[in-house]
Amino acid sequence: MPSGQTCGGCLKHPPAFDRTFAALAYAFPLDRLIPHLKYHGQLAIAPALGECLARAVAAAPMPDCMIAMPLHPQRIRERGFNHATEIARDVATRLGLPLDTRSCQRIRDTPPQTGLKHLARRRNLRGAFTCGGDVQGLHIALVDDVMTTGSSLDELAATLKRAGAREVTCWVAARALPPGD
Protein backbone atom coordinates (compact mmCIF):
# COMPACT_ATOMS: atom_id res chain seq x y z
CA MET A 1 0.00 0.00 0.00
CA PRO A 2 1.42 3.42 -0.90
CA SER A 3 2.65 5.63 1.90
CA GLY A 4 0.03 7.76 3.61
CA GLN A 5 -2.98 5.67 2.65
CA THR A 6 -5.39 3.82 4.92
CA CYS A 7 -6.21 0.20 4.17
CA GLY A 8 -9.82 -0.93 3.76
CA GLY A 9 -9.70 -3.06 6.91
CA CYS A 10 -8.59 -0.07 8.99
CA LEU A 11 -11.34 2.08 7.48
CA LYS A 12 -13.94 -0.54 8.36
CA HIS A 13 -12.57 -1.35 11.85
CA PRO A 14 -10.24 1.46 13.02
CA PRO A 15 -7.37 0.18 15.18
CA ALA A 16 -6.40 1.64 18.55
CA PHE A 17 -3.12 2.94 17.13
CA ASP A 18 -3.07 6.21 15.23
CA ARG A 19 -0.65 5.39 12.38
CA THR A 20 2.05 2.98 11.29
CA PHE A 21 5.46 3.45 9.74
CA ALA A 22 7.12 0.40 8.21
CA ALA A 23 10.71 0.51 7.01
CA LEU A 24 10.55 -2.46 4.66
CA ALA A 25 8.25 -5.03 3.07
CA TYR A 26 8.27 -8.42 4.76
CA ALA A 27 9.48 -10.37 1.73
CA PHE A 28 12.66 -12.10 0.69
CA PRO A 29 15.28 -11.80 2.18
CA LEU A 30 13.69 -10.32 5.34
CA ASP A 31 11.31 -13.25 5.66
CA ARG A 32 14.46 -15.37 6.18
CA LEU A 33 16.54 -12.89 8.20
CA ILE A 34 13.99 -11.82 10.82
CA PRO A 35 13.23 -15.40 11.96
CA HIS A 36 16.99 -15.90 12.39
CA LEU A 37 17.03 -12.92 14.75
CA LYS A 38 13.86 -13.96 16.55
CA TYR A 39 14.32 -17.71 16.94
CA HIS A 40 18.04 -18.34 16.48
CA GLY A 41 19.56 -15.47 18.44
CA GLN A 42 21.38 -13.85 15.53
CA LEU A 43 21.42 -10.48 17.28
CA ALA A 44 23.66 -8.87 14.65
CA ILE A 45 20.53 -8.53 12.49
CA ALA A 46 18.83 -6.17 14.98
CA PRO A 47 21.07 -3.10 14.38
CA ALA A 48 20.56 -3.35 10.62
CA LEU A 49 16.78 -3.42 11.12
CA GLY A 50 17.08 -0.58 13.64
CA GLU A 51 19.02 1.54 11.16
CA CYS A 52 16.39 0.97 8.43
CA LEU A 53 13.58 1.78 10.85
CA ALA A 54 15.31 4.93 12.17
CA ARG A 55 15.73 6.18 8.61
CA ALA A 56 12.09 5.41 7.78
CA VAL A 57 10.74 7.43 10.72
CA ALA A 58 13.30 10.25 10.78
CA ALA A 59 10.87 12.77 9.24
CA ALA A 60 7.86 11.56 11.26
CA PRO A 61 6.55 13.38 14.34
CA MET A 62 8.78 12.22 17.19
CA PRO A 63 7.12 10.49 20.14
CA ASP A 64 7.76 11.21 23.81
CA CYS A 65 9.13 7.68 24.20
CA MET A 66 9.35 4.27 22.58
CA ILE A 67 8.07 0.94 23.90
CA ALA A 68 9.15 -2.34 22.31
CA MET A 69 6.54 -5.08 21.90
CA PRO A 70 6.84 -6.96 25.20
CA LEU A 71 7.37 -10.71 25.36
CA HIS A 72 6.05 -12.85 28.18
CA PRO A 73 8.78 -13.62 30.76
CA GLN A 74 8.64 -17.33 29.81
CA ARG A 75 9.38 -16.48 26.16
CA ILE A 76 12.30 -14.27 27.23
CA ARG A 77 13.68 -17.14 29.34
CA GLU A 78 13.45 -19.45 26.32
CA ARG A 79 15.08 -17.02 23.87
CA GLY A 80 17.33 -15.09 26.21
CA PHE A 81 16.30 -11.71 24.75
CA ASN A 82 13.42 -9.71 23.28
CA HIS A 83 14.06 -9.17 19.57
CA ALA A 84 11.79 -6.08 19.45
CA THR A 85 13.78 -4.51 22.29
CA GLU A 86 17.02 -5.18 20.43
CA ILE A 87 15.67 -3.33 17.36
CA ALA A 88 14.21 -0.53 19.51
CA ARG A 89 17.52 0.02 21.33
CA ASP A 90 19.21 0.81 18.05
CA VAL A 91 16.40 3.14 16.94
CA ALA A 92 16.42 4.93 20.32
CA THR A 93 20.17 5.51 20.09
CA ARG A 94 20.03 6.76 16.52
CA LEU A 95 17.11 9.15 17.16
CA GLY A 96 18.00 10.19 20.72
CA LEU A 97 14.68 8.96 22.13
CA PRO A 98 13.99 7.31 25.48
CA LEU A 99 13.18 3.59 25.39
CA ASP A 100 10.71 2.61 28.11
CA THR A 101 11.24 -1.05 28.98
CA ARG A 102 9.17 -1.07 32.19
CA SER A 103 5.73 0.44 31.59
CA CYS A 104 4.18 -2.44 29.61
CA GLN A 105 4.28 -6.16 30.23
CA ARG A 106 2.85 -9.18 28.50
CA ILE A 107 0.92 -10.95 31.26
CA ARG A 108 -0.42 -13.87 29.24
CA ASP A 109 1.91 -16.34 27.54
CA THR A 110 -0.08 -16.52 24.33
CA PRO A 111 0.64 -19.12 21.67
CA PRO A 112 2.62 -17.77 18.69
CA GLN A 113 0.55 -15.78 16.20
CA THR A 114 2.17 -17.49 13.21
CA GLY A 115 -0.37 -19.51 11.26
CA LEU A 116 -3.42 -17.99 12.97
CA LYS A 117 -6.10 -16.22 10.94
CA HIS A 118 -6.96 -12.59 11.72
CA LEU A 119 -9.87 -13.22 14.14
CA ALA A 120 -7.96 -15.98 15.93
CA ARG A 121 -5.01 -13.59 16.36
CA ARG A 122 -7.29 -11.00 17.95
CA ARG A 123 -8.82 -13.56 20.35
CA ASN A 124 -5.37 -14.93 21.17
CA LEU A 125 -4.23 -11.49 22.37
CA ARG A 126 -7.21 -10.25 24.39
CA GLY A 127 -5.98 -9.17 27.81
CA ALA A 128 -2.39 -10.16 27.00
CA PHE A 129 -0.84 -6.82 28.07
CA THR A 130 -0.84 -4.53 31.05
CA CYS A 131 0.46 -1.01 31.48
CA GLY A 132 1.65 0.00 34.93
CA GLY A 133 3.72 3.02 33.92
CA ASP A 134 2.71 6.65 33.73
CA VAL A 135 1.86 7.19 30.06
CA GLN A 136 -0.79 9.85 30.67
CA GLY A 137 -0.86 12.34 27.79
CA LEU A 138 2.17 10.85 26.02
CA HIS A 139 2.77 10.09 22.35
CA ILE A 140 4.25 6.60 22.29
CA ALA A 141 5.92 4.74 19.44
CA LEU A 142 5.48 0.97 19.64
CA VAL A 143 8.38 -0.89 18.04
CA ASP A 144 8.11 -4.40 16.62
CA ASP A 145 9.85 -6.51 14.02
CA VAL A 146 6.96 -7.42 11.72
CA MET A 147 3.38 -6.23 11.35
CA THR A 148 1.21 -8.90 9.77
CA THR A 149 -2.43 -8.22 10.70
CA GLY A 150 -1.58 -5.61 13.35
CA SER A 151 -3.41 -7.55 16.09
CA SER A 152 -0.54 -7.48 18.61
CA LEU A 153 0.14 -3.80 18.06
CA ASP A 154 -3.59 -3.00 18.20
CA GLU A 155 -4.06 -4.79 21.54
CA LEU A 156 -1.01 -3.11 23.08
CA ALA A 157 -2.09 0.30 21.69
CA ALA A 158 -5.56 -0.20 23.23
CA THR A 159 -3.92 -1.03 26.57
CA LEU A 160 -1.82 2.15 26.37
CA LYS A 161 -4.81 4.30 25.40
CA ARG A 162 -6.81 2.94 28.37
CA ALA A 163 -3.83 3.93 30.55
CA GLY A 164 -4.04 7.50 29.20
CA ALA A 165 -1.66 7.63 26.22
CA ARG A 166 -2.62 10.50 23.94
CA GLU A 167 -1.28 8.98 20.72
CA VAL A 168 0.20 5.62 19.74
CA THR A 169 2.23 5.20 16.58
CA CYS A 170 3.53 1.83 15.37
CA TRP A 171 7.09 1.66 14.08
CA VAL A 172 7.83 -1.70 12.49
CA ALA A 173 10.92 -2.93 10.72
CA ALA A 174 8.81 -4.79 8.15
CA ARG A 175 5.19 -4.98 7.06
CA ALA A 176 3.63 -8.08 5.57
CA LEU A 177 1.92 -7.02 2.38
CA PRO A 178 -1.50 -8.26 1.36
CA PRO A 179 -1.52 -10.86 -1.42
CA GLY A 180 -1.02 -9.24 -4.79
CA ASP A 181 1.09 -6.28 -3.51
Secondary structure, DSSP 4 states (H G I P E B T S, - for coil): --TT---HHHHHS--SSSEEEEEEES-TTHHHHHHHHHHH--TTHHHHHHHHHHHHHTTSPPPSEEEEPPPPHHHHHHHSS-HHHHHHHHHHHHHT--B-SSSEEE-S-PPP-TT--HHHHHHHHTT-EEE-S--TT-EEEEEEEEESSSHHHHHHHHHHHHTT-SEEEEEEEEEPPPTT-
